[in-house]
Amino acid sequence: MQTVDRVIDAASNTFRVRLELPNPNAGIEVLGLADGRWLMVYNPDVPGADWWIVMMYQSMSAALSQFNHANILFPAALDRVLSWVIVTPGMHRVHHHYVQPYTDCNYGNLFAIWDRLFGTYKYLPPQQI
């Protein structure tokens, strides 16, 4: 049975919607802010996602996020090979370029394959960034 609870907080001008799945511990919360921003929070107990898988993903995400934002410059050949598997600093650095078409690319955090599959991968030599 699915239930929907709505909470409106007039003091902070926000509202919260919680959708519950048949598992009483599972659910997705969507927070809507008055300025139009949205925040979605999910419960890791959603059926099909074991807690250790979520923890492993979050740990890898935190570590690789620090890695791909680091100011490390690999040799070009090594960076090109590694960027087929993981998001390297050289690959992600393109995402922080000041020119618009390049800021809309290389969104990946863990695995580089997703940018290649969805067509958001772009390569720039380090001297052009």
Salt bridges, closest charged atoms under 4 A:
GLU20 OE2 - ARG18 NE 3.06
GLU29 OE1 - ARG16 NH1 3.57
GLU29 OE2 - ARG18 NH1 3.26
ASP35 OD2 - ARG37 NE 2.93
